[in-house]
Amino acid sequence: MPIDPTGVTGPTKRQASGPRFRQTSAGLYVPTSVSSEVVEQRILEQGQRIRSYGAVTGWAALRWRGATFFDGTGRGGTQTLPVPLVLGRTRLQPDPRIQISEAQLERSERTFSGGIWCATVQRALFDAMRHAPNLRAAVVCMDMAAAGRLISVGLMAQYVALRPAWTGVPLVRQALVLASNDSLSPQETRMRLIWVIDAGLTTPLCNQPVFSLDGQLLGYPDLFDPEAGEVGEYDGADHKDGKRHQRDVAREARYRDHGLEYFTVVGGDIRDRDLVVKRMVSTRQRARFDPPDRRRWTLEPPPWWPKVDDLDTYLLRTGQAPLLVRC
């Protein structure tokens, strides 16, 4: 709210300088009871800086549009990230709460959403990926936008092909080669990248249902190599819960009973890539590599299994696909 001398639609000047209000940007205030720790609140407050031109972009625009894994933190949750704004030549005073880009922004690349100007999905993801600190972080951005069902790898590749000369495009292209529509968390993606980059193994399937030959669901492996019969699972902190751990143990037993070799990666392991590689490779060495006619499992769903659209089909069916490749 801006200052209101009457105190009706906003704080008076005196109230704004007191303990009951805090300033969010030039001329705008919220009550101190409103928490800036809520990521959507931070995005909303900084998005109010956009007036005639510009947009919230990057991770913040993706979060605003529903991709919840973009939580506005870095360094394992210990760092609060500034809200990225793309402003072209519009000038704003520097502020640690925002990150300003002077890149070009077409009028068609922003929409007014939930009270702020927000970059389109494809532009926001493009900015997030090309400014990512490294290749793996860029892949995580793509995977988590897909996990939020905002855009697919294929549609993003079409969009990027229309922008060959932009800063950071080589990084985005490399990331798209490694990205997946089927990852469901950042840690799953990081584990898959260790599998592919560090262990040098064949790109696995992600979160694909595996069945017994009589139609029983064995599970949705985070990573699955059907040739070797190798399953990899990432177990986060929520898996320590008694009932969740009990289900995990039962799931592992089902896999092993059907001839599948199994390894688990937990939270701290991801930082030790050599450890994870050894676990992946040793599991592969124990794997059976059964030919199709000797397997006790299948990827073919039983007749009763509900058909679910893949991401590209979903985006096409809902009319979003044509909008996601335009500049």
C-alpha positions in Angstrom: 0.0 0.0 0.0 1.2 3.6 -0.7 1.1 6.2 2.0 -2.3 7.7 2.5 -2.5 11.0 4.5 -5.9 10.0 5.7 -4.8 6.6 6.8 -7.8 4.9 5.1 -6.2 3.0 2.1 -2.7 2.9 3.5 -0.5 4.1 6.4 0.0 7.7 7.1 3.6 9.0 6.8 4.0 8.8 10.5 2.6 5.2 10.7 4.8 4.1 7.8 7.9 5.2 9.8 6.7 3.4 12.9 7.1 -0.3 14.1 3.8 -1.5 12.6 4.8 -1.2 8.9 7.8 -2.1 6.8 8.7 -0.7 3.4 8.8 -3.3 0.5 9.9 -0.9 -2.2 9.9 2.8 -3.0 6.7 4.2 -1.6 5.0 0.9 -0.8 4.4 -0.6 2.6 2.9 -3.7 4.3 2.1 -4.3 8.0 5.0 -6.0 9.8 2.6 -8.8 10.7 2.8 -9.9 7.0 5.7 -12.3 6.8 8.4 -11.8 4.1 9.5 -15.4 4.7 6.6 -16.6 2.5 8.1 -16.9 -1.0 4.9 -15.8 -2.8 4.8 -12.7 -0.5 8.3 -11.8 -1.5 7.5 -12.2 -5.2 4.3 -10.1 -4.9 6.1 -7.3 -3.0 9.0 -7.0 -5.5 6.6 -7.5 -8.4 4.9 -4.2 -7.4 8.0 -2.4 -8.7 7.0 -3.1 -12.2 4.8 -0.3 -13.6 4.8 0.5 -17.4 7.4 -2.1 -18.6 9.2 -5.2 -17.4 8.2 -8.4 -15.5 9.1 -10.8 -12.7 11.1 -13.5 -14.4 13.3 -16.6 -13.7 12.6 -18.8 -10.7 10.1 -16.3 -9.2 7.9 -16.2 -12.3 7.9 -20.0 -12.4 6.9 -20.2 -8.8 4.2 -17.6 -9.3 2.8 -19.8 -12.1 2.7 -22.9 -9.9 6.0 -24.7 -10.1 6.4 -25.2 -6.4 9.9 -26.6 -6.3 11.2 -23.1 -7.1 11.4 -22.0 -3.5 13.5 -18.9 -3.8 16.5 -20.3 -1.8 20.0 -21.4 -2.7 22.9 -23.2 -1.1 20.7 -26.0 0.3 18.1 -23.6 1.6 20.5 -21.4 3.6 20.4 -18.5 1.1 17.5 -16.3 0.2 17.6 -15.5 -3.5 16.7 -12.0 -4.8 13.6 -11.8 -7.0 14.7 -11.5 -10.6 13.2 -8.6 -12.7 13.7 -8.0 -16.4 13.4 -4.3 -17.1 15.0 -3.6 -20.4 16.2 0.0 -20.1 13.8 0.9 -17.3 15.8 2.2 -14.3 15.4 1.1 -10.7 17.5 1.8 -7.7 19.7 -1.2 -6.7 18.2 -3.3 -3.9 19.5 -6.6 -2.4 15.9 -7.9 -2.6 15.9 -7.8 -6.4 18.1 -8.9 -9.3 17.8 -6.6 -12.3 18.2 -7.6 -15.9 18.4 -5.1 -18.7 17.7 -7.8 -21.4 15.1 -7.2 -24.1 11.6 -8.2 -23.2 8.8 -8.3 -25.9 5.4 -7.2 -24.9 4.1 -10.7 -25.8 6.5 -12.2 -23.2 4.7 -11.0 -20.2 1.2 -11.2 -18.8 -0.5 -9.6 -15.8 -1.1 -12.4 -13.3 -2.3 -12.3 -9.7 -1.6 -8.6 -9.5 1.9 -8.4 -11.0 3.5 -8.4 -14.4 5.1 -11.8 -14.9 7.2 -13.3 -17.7 5.7 -16.0 -19.7 6.6 -19.6 -18.8 9.1 -20.1 -21.6 10.8 -16.7 -21.1 11.0 -17.2 -17.3 12.5 -20.6 -17.7 14.9 -19.4 -20.4 16.2 -16.7 -18.1 16.5 -19.2 -15.2 18.4 -21.7 -17.2 20.8 -19.3 -19.0 21.7 -17.6 -15.8 22.1 -20.8 -13.8 25.4 -21.2 -12.0 26.3 -24.5 -13.8 24.9 -27.2 -16.1 23.3 -29.3 -13.4 21.5 -26.4 -11.9 20.1 -25.5 -15.4 18.9 -29.1 -15.8 17.1 -28.9 -12.5 15.4 -25.7 -13.6 14.0 -27.5 -16.7 13.0 -30.6 -14.9 11.2 -28.7 -12.2 9.3 -26.6 -14.7 8.2 -29.9 -16.3 7.3 -31.3 -12.9 5.0 -28.3 -12.5 3.4 -29.2 -15.8 4.2 -25.8 -17.2 6.3 -26.8 -20.2 8.0 -29.8 -21.7 11.6 -30.4 -22.8 10.6 -30.6 -26.4 8.6 -27.4 -26.4 11.4 -25.6 -24.6 13.9 -26.8 -27.2 11.6 -25.3 -29.9 11.5 -22.0 -28.1 15.3 -21.9 -27.6 15.9 -22.6 -31.3 14.3 -19.3 -32.1 16.9 -17.4 -29.9 20.3 -18.6 -31.1 22.3 -15.5 -30.3 21.3 -14.8 -26.7 23.7 -14.9 -23.8 23.7 -18.3 -22.1 22.1 -20.2 -25.0 24.9 -22.9 -25.2 24.3 -23.7 -21.5 20.5 -24.0 -22.1 21.1 -26.3 -25.1 23.4 -28.6 -23.1 20.9 -28.7 -20.3 18.0 -29.7 -22.5 19.9 -32.7 -23.8 20.1 -34.0 -20.2 16.6 -32.9 -19.1 13.6 -35.0 -18.5 9.8 -34.5 -18.3 9.5 -37.2 -15.7 11.6 -36.1 -12.7 9.6 -35.2 -9.6 12.1 -33.5 -7.4 15.4 -31.6 -7.6 17.2 -34.4 -5.8 15.9 -37.0 -8.2 17.3 -34.9 -11.0 20.7 -34.5 -9.3 20.8 -38.3 -8.7 20.0 -38.9 -12.4 22.8 -36.5 -13.5 25.3 -38.4 -11.3 24.1 -41.6 -13.1 24.5 -40.2 -16.5 27.5 -37.7 -16.2 29.6 -39.2 -13.4 28.9 -42.9 -13.7 28.5 -42.8 -17.5 25.5 -45.1 -17.5 22.7 -45.2 -20.1 20.0 -42.6 -19.5 17.5 -44.2 -17.2 13.7 -44.1 -17.2 12.2 -41.8 -14.5 9.2 -42.6 -12.4 7.8 -45.1 -14.8 5.5 -47.7 -13.2 6.9 -51.3 -13.1 4.5 -54.3 -12.8 4.7 -58.0 -12.1 3.7 -60.3 -14.9 0.3 -60.8 -13.2 -0.4 -57.1 -13.2 0.7 -56.1 -9.6 2.2 -52.6 -9.3 5.7 -53.1 -8.0 6.5 -49.3 -7.8 7.5 -46.2 -9.5 11.4 -46.2 -9.5 13.0 -42.8 -9.4 15.6 -44.3 -11.8 15.2 -47.5 -13.7 17.5 -49.3 -16.2 15.3 -51.9 -17.9 18.2 -53.5 -19.7 20.1 -54.3 -16.4 17.1 -54.5 -14.2 18.5 -51.9 -11.9 16.4 -49.6 -9.6 17.6 -46.4 -7.9 15.6 -44.5 -5.3 16.2 -41.2 -3.6 14.9 -41.2 0.0 14.6 -37.7 1.5 14.0 -36.7 5.1 10.3 -37.5 4.8 11.2 -41.2 4.3 12.5 -41.4 7.9 8.9 -41.5 9.2 8.1 -44.9 10.5 5.2 -45.8 8.2 7.0 -44.3 5.2 10.1 -46.3 5.9 8.0 -49.4 6.4 6.5 -48.9 2.9 10.0 -48.3 1.4 11.3 -51.6 2.9 8.3 -53.5 1.5 8.8 -51.9 -1.9 12.5 -52.9 -2.0 11.4 -56.5 -1.2 9.0 -56.5 -4.1 11.7 -55.3 -6.5 14.1 -58.0 -5.3 11.5 -60.7 -5.3 11.0 -60.0 -9.0 14.7 -60.1 -10.0 15.5 -56.3 -9.8 18.7 -55.0 -8.1 18.2 -52.0 -5.9 20.1 -49.1 -4.4 19.1 -46.1 -2.3 20.6 -42.6 -2.1 19.7 -40.4 0.9 20.0 -36.6 1.4 23.7 -36.1 2.2 24.9 -38.7 -0.3 24.2 -36.4 -3.3 27.1 -34.1 -2.3 29.5 -37.1 -2.4 29.3 -38.1 -6.1 32.1 -40.7 -5.9 30.1 -42.5 -3.2 26.9 -42.5 -5.3 28.8 -43.6 -8.4 30.2 -46.6 -6.5 26.8 -47.5 -5.3 25.3 -47.3 -8.8 28.1 -49.3 -10.4 28.2 -52.0 -7.8 24.5 -52.5 -8.0 24.8 -52.7 -11.8 27.5 -55.4 -11.4 25.0 -57.4 -9.4 22.1 -56.9 -11.8 20.8 -59.8 -13.7 20.5 -58.4 -17.2 17.7 -60.8 -17.9 16.5 -61.0 -21.5 12.8 -60.0 -22.0 11.6 -63.6 -22.0 13.1 -64.3 -18.6 12.0 -61.2 -16.8 9.6 -61.4 -13.9 8.5 -57.8 -14.4 7.2 -55.7 -17.2 6.7 -52.0 -18.1 3.4 -53.0 -20.0 0.5 -51.8 -17.8 -2.4 -54.2 -17.2 -5.8 -53.5 -18.8 -7.2 -51.9 -15.7 -4.3 -49.4 -15.4 -5.7 -45.8 -16.1 -4.2 -44.0 -19.1 -2.4 -40.8 -18.1 -1.4 -38.2 -20.7 2.4 -37.6 -21.0 3.4 -33.9 -20.6 3.4 -33.0 -24.3 0.0 -34.6 -24.8 -1.4 -32.8 -21.8 0.0 -29.4 -23.0 -1.4 -30.0 -26.4 -4.8 -31.1 -25.2 -5.1 -28.1 -22.9 -4.2 -25.6 -25.6 -1.0 -24.5 -24.0 1.5 -26.0 -26.4 1.2 -23.4 -29.2 1.7 -20.6 -26.7 4.9 -22.1 -25.4 7.0 -21.9 -28.5 6.4 -18.3 -29.6 8.8 -15.6 -29.0 
